[in-house]
Amino acid sequence: MTVDSEKPLDPGGEANRVRRHALCARSLSDVWTILGLTVVVAALGLGPLEAQPDPKGVTQAIRQIVEQGLDQEKGRELSSFSCSLPDFTGPPRVFSCQGTDDQGDRYEYLMAPTDDRDIEIALVSEPPEQVAPEFLAGLDAPCRAFLDDYASQQWSDLWSKLHPALQEIVNPTSLEEMLGSLRSQLGEPRSPSLSAYGIRKGGRYELQYNVPGEEALATLRCGLHLEDGGPQVSAFLLTPAWGTLLYAQRISDEAAEVLSSILGVKVARVEIPFEALTEQYDVAQGRAWLESGVEFAVQVEHTGRDDDFDRIDFQLKPLDVPLLVTRHLKSQGMVPKAFDCPSRVIPDGGSMDCTVQLEDGGSAELTVARRGGEHRILRLERVP
């Protein structure tokens, strides 16, 4: 019996992702593009980014575009500007630039790669105290109303104040199911505080709040679109604050559910260092346990981008060869009884030969290879 070597043992797509804890709006039509935010590198004569020998050329090109918009919007110039440039020869990455204008105001620009390997300004942030008080108060009001309804558990009132497009996605019942359970874990809400202000490409404003509870601290990211009647909440993300025990508990519970769906057996708990994964493409290894007590290794990769509204996005890959092979063989009508493998985990880039005793009295010999978190069967032969 031969198996296609191009067929992976690991399920792909969304099946192995951890990205819950939020209800986010689908894309709404653009309302306002601030400061001419799109930066098309080719139009600046830079050519492909990966061919740039002088990173300062990229920084200077971005600065020119930013400064033009700042002059048009506020009549100011930049007194300083710098970018934390990535290695453009590697996978496309989000990076940030920091600027200070001639009045001392500070800005951060998140630069995101585009499909054609150009870059664009995805998000502009500045300290809330730099924003005109009356304008900021207008944005703050609907987010505070959201938090007030959350605190008093008035789910119908909360829903009634959302942007119409978001109302099509959620309803009072779904809001209660998600936010109510989180509220019970965080404890009675206390006075929230505004911590960040920004505007995203396409014109959606974003405010971020620290939301303390009796039991734990939470973070709210509140997305707003301007409508004729004023700003409305068009997206939100409420989660336990990064690094808290509750954050680790909730994301670990979600990871156990994801692994259970991948393997087709109940995963009781996981120990994965999510807190160590702070940048896109960061990879770590953790452990998980089946209800039967079997321990196995797991690889986790941080796939969330800094410019995403919801950055909680991790990809899980079981590394345990017997578990992965068992799942595959069962799909082929063979039920494993025992494994004879040199190890349960293959080193990255290596391969391993195994013999499998089957429930029907026969056996199978196979070769499995691993690259990153992906496993493939290179050879599978049924022995009568």
C-alpha positions as a printed NumPy array, in Angstrom:
array([[  0.   ,   0.   ,   0.   ],
       [  1.41 ,   3.376,  -1.02 ],
       [  0.5  ,   6.768,   0.387],
       [  0.933,  10.04 ,  -1.499],
       [  4.011,  11.67 ,   0.022],
       [  2.547,  15.115,  -0.582],
       [ -0.388,  14.494,   1.749],
       [  0.334,  15.887,   5.225],
       [ -0.631,  14.074,   8.412],
       [ -1.502,  17.387,  10.059],
       [ -4.858,  19.019,   9.3  ],
       [ -4.49 ,  22.555,   8.004],
       [ -6.711,  25.58 ,   7.575],
       [ -8.553,  27.014,  10.56 ],
       [ -8.81 ,  23.623,  12.322],
       [ -5.56 ,  24.076,  14.212],
       [ -5.918,  27.754,  15.129],
       [ -6.609,  29.401,  18.451],
       [ -8.327,  32.709,  17.859],
       [-11.425,  33.166,  19.958],
       [-12.236,  35.53 ,  22.854],
       [-13.638,  38.243,  20.554],
       [-16.529,  39.339,  18.397],
       [-15.145,  41.503,  15.624],
       [-17.015,  43.295,  12.875],
       [-16.643,  42.323,   9.278],
       [-15.068,  44.939,   7.028],
       [-17.114,  48.084,   6.621],
       [-16.82 ,  50.547,   3.751],
       [-14.079,  53.133,   4.037],
       [-15.121,  56.374,   5.671],
       [-11.967,  58.439,   5.654],
       [ -8.36 ,  57.777,   4.756],
       [ -6.135,  59.831,   7.032],
       [ -2.925,  61.498,   5.922],
       [ -2.822,  59.738,   2.558],
       [ -1.925,  56.571,   4.445],
       [ -1.081,  54.226,   1.587],
       [  2.653,  53.984,   0.859],
       [  3.366,  52.313,  -2.473],
       [  7.077,  51.585,  -2.417],
       [  7.411,  50.984,  -6.131],
       [  5.991,  54.452,  -6.811],
       [  8.794,  55.918,  -4.712],
       [ 11.36 ,  54.29 ,  -6.967],
       [ 12.592,  51.835,  -4.328],
       [ 11.915,  48.645,  -6.263],
       [ 11.354,  45.309,  -4.486],
       [ 12.   ,  45.61 ,  -0.754],
       [ 14.088,  42.459,  -0.588],
       [ 16.588,  44.016,  -3.001],
       [ 17.282,  47.052,  -0.826],
       [ 20.912,  47.181,   0.376],
       [ 20.337,  50.433,   2.293],
       [ 17.527,  50.264,   4.891],
       [ 17.82 ,  54.007,   5.432],
       [ 16.398,  54.489,   1.96 ],
       [ 13.195,  52.747,   3.018],
       [ 12.947,  54.775,   6.219],
       [ 13.463,  58.039,   4.35 ],
       [ 10.785,  57.161,   1.784],
       [  8.273,  56.396,   4.528],
       [  9.202,  59.596,   6.348],
       [  8.517,  61.695,   3.26 ],
       [  4.999,  60.276,   2.9  ],
       [  4.269,  60.647,   6.626],
       [  5.577,  64.208,   6.705],
       [  3.447,  65.248,   3.731],
       [  0.316,  64.05 ,   5.498],
       [  1.327,  65.618,   8.802],
       [  1.849,  68.974,   7.102],
       [ -1.557,  68.772,   5.39 ],
       [ -3.359,  67.687,   8.55 ],
       [ -1.665,  69.749,  11.273],
       [  0.743,  72.099,   9.53 ],
       [  3.698,  70.495,  11.318],
       [  7.013,  68.877,  10.46 ],
       [  8.8  ,  65.867,  11.901],
       [ 11.76 ,  66.605,  14.141],
       [ 12.739,  62.932,  14.36 ],
       [ 11.721,  59.692,  12.654],
       [ 12.979,  56.11 ,  12.835],
       [ 11.802,  52.637,  11.797],
       [ 12.508,  49.181,  13.241],
       [ 13.04 ,  47.555,   9.862],
       [ 12.671,  43.773,   9.477],
       [ 14.844,  41.513,   7.364],
       [ 13.182,  42.041,   3.992],
       [ 14.694,  38.798,   2.665],
       [ 12.543,  36.759,   5.075],
       [  8.761,  36.328,   5.353],
       [  6.789,  39.593,   5.109],
       [  6.518,  41.188,   8.548],
       [  4.715,  44.087,  10.132],
       [  7.109,  46.687,  11.521],
       [  6.767,  50.002,  13.314],
       [  8.059,  53.539,  12.836],
       [  8.153,  56.253,  15.492],
       [  7.998,  59.957,  14.841],
       [  8.047,  63.173,  16.865],
       [  6.809,  66.451,  15.37 ],
       [  8.16 ,  69.937,  15.903],
       [  5.659,  70.518,  18.733],
       [  6.832,  67.453,  20.641],
       [  3.833,  65.23 ,  19.835],
       [  4.666,  61.544,  19.337],
       [  3.252,  59.076,  16.804],
       [  3.634,  55.379,  16.009],
       [  3.023,  53.969,  12.547],
       [  2.422,  50.261,  11.975],
       [  3.679,  49.357,   8.512],
       [  2.102,  46.274,   6.942],
       [  3.236,  44.25 ,   3.909],
       [  0.854,  44.054,   0.965],
       [  0.259,  41.096,  -1.341],
       [  2.627,  42.535,  -3.964],
       [  5.429,  43.06 ,  -1.397],
       [  4.869,  46.772,  -1.043],
       [  4.093,  48.322,   2.321],
       [  1.309,  50.513,   3.65 ],
       [  0.521,  52.36 ,   6.856],
       [ -2.047,  50.14 ,   8.567],
       [ -2.455,  51.972,  11.877],
       [ -1.423,  55.363,  13.274],
       [ -1.368,  55.664,  17.079],
       [ -0.682,  58.536,  19.461],
       [ -1.135,  59.153,  23.19 ],
       [ -4.779,  60.096,  23.952],
       [ -3.672,  63.314,  25.678],
       [ -2.449,  64.631,  22.303],
       [ -5.921,  64.373,  20.743],
       [ -8.271,  67.377,  20.797],
       [-10.375,  66.901,  23.978],
       [-13.784,  67.544,  22.362],
       [-13.072,  65.163,  19.488],
       [-11.734,  62.479,  21.817],
       [-14.775,  62.837,  24.082],
       [-17.045,  62.137,  21.108],
       [-15.195,  58.901,  20.36 ],
       [-14.978,  57.945,  24.022],
       [-18.751,  58.206,  24.669],
       [-19.954,  55.116,  22.717],
       [-17.107,  52.99 ,  24.109],
       [-17.979,  54.067,  27.668],
       [-21.633,  53.254,  26.957],
       [-20.517,  49.796,  25.794],
       [-18.606,  49.307,  29.047],
       [-21.509,  50.594,  31.146],
       [-23.93 ,  48.109,  29.53 ],
       [-21.342,  45.351,  29.938],
       [-20.953,  46.2  ,  33.635],
       [-24.735,  46.232,  34.228],
       [-25.254,  43.188,  31.953],
       [-27.771,  45.024,  29.77 ],
       [-27.132,  42.974,  26.656],
       [-30.099,  44.267,  24.631],
       [-29.088,  47.872,  25.318],
       [-25.495,  47.089,  24.398],
       [-26.612,  45.509,  21.107],
       [-28.925,  48.411,  20.233],
       [-26.004,  50.874,  20.229],
       [-23.723,  48.878,  17.909],
       [-23.11 ,  49.749,  14.271],
       [-25.855,  48.212,  12.049],
       [-23.346,  45.966,  10.266],
       [-22.177,  44.572,  13.601],
       [-25.781,  44.075,  14.706],
       [-26.179,  41.7  ,  11.756],
       [-23.381,  39.51 ,  13.13 ],
       [-24.271,  39.394,  16.835],
       [-27.462,  39.481,  18.886],
       [-28.204,  40.04 ,  22.589],
       [-28.105,  36.303,  23.292],
       [-24.689,  35.772,  21.7  ],
       [-23.361,  38.848,  23.503],
       [-24.512,  37.438,  26.83 ],
       [-23.003,  34.024,  26.079],
       [-19.588,  35.479,  25.326],
       [-19.288,  38.596,  27.44 ],
       [-21.312,  37.26 ,  30.358],
       [-19.015,  34.302,  30.904],
       [-15.946,  36.523,  30.72 ],
       [-17.503,  39.029,  33.125],
       [-18.139,  36.289,  35.671],
       [-14.473,  35.337,  35.546],
       [-13.152,  38.9  ,  35.703],
       [-15.426,  39.861,  38.571],
       [-17.432,  43.023,  39.161],
       [-16.066,  45.741,  36.814],
       [-14.417,  48.816,  38.25 ],
       [-13.698,  52.177,  36.646],
       [-12.029,  51.725,  33.223],
       [ -9.255,  53.989,  31.933],
       [ -8.413,  55.018,  28.376],
       [ -4.899,  53.916,  27.427],
       [ -4.493,  54.289,  23.645],
       [ -5.874,  56.078,  20.579],
       [ -5.38 ,  55.244,  16.914],
       [ -6.847,  55.329,  13.438],
       [ -6.694,  52.43 ,  11.025],
       [ -6.368,  52.494,   7.267],
       [ -9.882,  52.945,   5.935],
       [-10.877,  55.409,   8.614],
       [-11.859,  53.287,  11.624],
       [-10.862,  54.856,  14.909],
       [ -9.678,  52.652,  17.759],
       [ -9.591,  53.31 ,  21.483],
       [ -8.114,  50.925,  24.026],
       [ -9.085,  50.704,  27.698],
       [ -7.815,  49.006,  30.812],
       [-10.873,  47.396,  32.436],
       [-10.137,  46.223,  35.991],
       [-12.404,  43.674,  37.664],
       [-12.507,  42.329,  41.19 ],
       [-10.673,  39.177,  40.086],
       [ -8.57 ,  40.178,  37.064],
       [ -7.653,  42.964,  34.649],
       [ -9.124,  43.029,  31.131],
       [ -8.404,  45.017,  27.983],
       [-11.027,  46.425,  25.626],
       [-10.176,  47.436,  22.075],
       [-13.082,  49.477,  20.729],
       [-13.367,  50.128,  16.963],
       [-15.505,  53.057,  15.78 ],
       [-16.86 ,  54.314,  12.476],
       [-18.175,  57.835,  12.043],
       [-21.787,  57.974,  10.916],
       [-24.255,  60.854,  10.442],
       [-25.452,  60.406,  14.006],
       [-21.935,  60.26 ,  15.411],
       [-19.391,  57.473,  16.055],
       [-20.683,  53.922,  16.53 ],
       [-18.949,  50.776,  17.785],
       [-18.204,  48.686,  14.694],
       [-15.8  ,  46.183,  16.288],
       [-14.688,  45.193,  19.758],
       [-12.273,  42.856,  21.451],
       [-12.554,  42.261,  25.191],
       [-10.006,  39.864,  26.689],
       [ -8.179,  39.24 ,  29.953],
       [ -5.03 ,  41.349,  29.953],
       [ -1.963,  39.732,  28.362],
       [  0.175,  37.913,  30.91 ],
       [ -2.557,  37.42 ,  33.53 ],
       [ -3.413,  33.985,  34.891],
       [ -6.94 ,  34.286,  33.484],
       [ -5.584,  35.005,  29.999],
       [ -3.393,  31.9  ,  30.193],
       [ -6.307,  29.808,  31.466],
       [ -8.743,  30.868,  28.746],
       [ -6.319,  30.479,  25.874],
       [ -5.108,  27.123,  27.234],
       [ -8.705,  25.882,  27.449],
       [ -9.229,  26.926,  23.85 ],
       [ -5.995,  25.196,  22.809],
       [ -7.181,  21.951,  24.422],
       [-10.423,  22.152,  22.425],
       [ -8.522,  22.768,  19.185],
       [ -6.158,  19.844,  19.789],
       [ -9.115,  17.59 ,  20.625],
       [-10.677,  18.419,  17.267],
       [ -7.379,  17.761,  15.444],
       [ -6.716,  14.374,  17.037],
       [-10.289,  13.155,  17.435],
       [ -9.698,  12.324,  21.124],
       [-10.236,  14.382,  24.263],
       [ -7.277,  16.528,  25.323],
       [ -7.573,  17.181,  29.058],
       [ -5.059,  19.997,  29.491],
       [ -2.097,  21.78 ,  27.937],
       [  1.039,  23.55 ,  29.123],
       [  2.113,  25.924,  26.348],
       [  4.216,  29.089,  26.857],
       [  1.894,  31.456,  24.983],
       [  3.35 ,  34.408,  26.903],
       [  6.712,  33.801,  25.207],
       [  5.207,  34.299,  21.755],
       [  5.159,  38.059,  21.28 ],
       [  5.955,  38.455,  17.565],
       [  4.514,  36.996,  14.394],
       [  6.27 ,  33.717,  13.431],
       [  7.527,  33.129,  16.99 ],
       [  7.541,  29.363,  17.676],
       [  7.627,  27.44 ,  20.955],
       [  7.066,  23.866,  22.101],
       [  4.724,  22.782,  24.859],
       [  3.027,  19.709,  26.292],
       [ -0.486,  18.335,  26.358],
       [ -2.221,  15.401,  28.013],
       [ -5.014,  13.161,  26.836],
       [ -7.734,  12.169,  29.286],
       [ -6.046,   8.757,  29.367],
       [ -2.94 ,  10.422,  30.811],
       [ -0.804,  10.096,  27.673],
       [  1.536,  13.086,  27.357],
       [  2.545,  14.441,  23.963],
       [  4.515,  17.35 ,  22.497],
       [  2.912,  20.314,  20.724],
       [  4.398,  23.077,  18.579],
       [  2.71 ,  26.491,  18.663],
       [  3.343,  29.4  ,  16.296],
       [  2.162,  32.968,  16.774],
       [  0.448,  33.814,  13.471],
       [ -1.347,  36.989,  14.584],
       [ -0.056,  40.208,  13.018],
       [  0.475,  43.394,  14.994],
       [ -1.755,  45.278,  12.546],
       [ -4.69 ,  42.878,  13.044],
       [ -7.54 ,  44.135,  15.182],
       [ -7.579,  40.701,  16.827],
       [ -3.955,  39.681,  17.342],
       [ -4.836,  36.522,  19.306],
       [ -3.986,  33.987,  16.631],
       [ -1.882,  30.897,  17.282],
       [ -1.391,  27.774,  15.178],
       [ -1.061,  24.427,  16.972],
       [  0.721,  21.372,  15.6  ],
       [  0.878,  18.049,  17.509],
       [  4.366,  16.543,  17.232],
       [  3.57 ,  13.071,  18.586],
       [  4.09 ,  10.559,  15.772],
       [  1.981,   7.674,  17.209],
       [ -1.001,   9.996,  17.732],
       [ -0.742,  11.472,  14.237],
       [ -0.223,   8.086,  12.564],
       [ -3.109,   6.56 ,  14.525],
       [ -5.449,   9.238,  13.223],
       [ -4.262,   8.642,   9.644],
       [ -4.376,   4.839,   9.762],
       [ -7.899,   4.826,  11.191],
       [ -9.002,   6.921,   8.216],
       [ -7.577,   4.1  ,   6.033],
       [ -9.469,   1.376,   7.882],
       [ -6.512,   0.211,  10.013],
       [ -6.615,   0.337,  13.828],
       [ -3.185,   0.47 ,  15.525],
       [ -2.567,  -1.651,  18.618],
       [  1.096,  -0.881,  19.38 ],
       [  3.949,   1.213,  17.962],
       [  7.647,   0.457,  17.676],
       [  9.358,   3.809,  16.918],
       [ 12.78 ,   5.113,  17.995],
       [ 11.073,   8.174,  19.488],
       [  7.664,   9.788,  19.747],
       [  8.983,  13.062,  18.258],
       [ 11.002,  13.486,  15.053],
       [ 13.698,  16.212,  15.07 ],
       [ 12.861,  19.061,  12.721],
       [ 14.026,  18.216,   9.206],
       [ 14.433,  14.503,  10.005],
       [ 12.551,  11.273,   9.354],
       [ 11.828,   8.076,  11.278],
       [ 10.886,   4.44 ,  10.508],
       [  8.17 ,   2.803,  12.597],
       [  6.466,  -0.593,  12.78 ],
       [  2.826,  -0.638,  13.827],
       [  1.02 ,  -3.694,  15.196],
       [ -2.643,  -3.652,  14.11 ],
       [ -5.752,  -4.86 ,  15.915],
       [ -6.521,  -7.364,  13.108],
       [ -3.243,  -9.2  ,  13.767],
       [ -1.311,  -7.705,  10.884],
       [  1.265,  -4.931,  10.906],
       [  2.414,  -1.934,   8.901],
       [  5.807,  -0.391,   8.278],
       [  6.112,   3.289,   7.545],
       [  8.485,   6.21 ,   7.243],
       [  7.43 ,   9.61 ,   8.562],
       [  9.22 ,  12.908,   7.894],
       [  8.89 ,  16.261,   9.657],
       [  9.561,  19.815,   8.531],
       [  8.611,  22.495,  11.028],
       [  5.296,  21.395,  12.446],
       [  4.3  ,  19.421,   9.336],
       [  4.512,  15.622,   9.161],
       [  4.261,  13.492,   6.017],
       [  4.2  ,   9.74 ,   5.434],
       [  6.865,   8.944,   2.857],
       [  6.284,   5.169,   2.915],
       [  3.51 ,   2.921,   4.222],
       [  3.431,  -0.827,   3.597],
       [  0.905,  -3.264,   5.011],
       [  2.462,  -6.559,   6.159],
       [ -0.008,  -9.508,   6.224]])
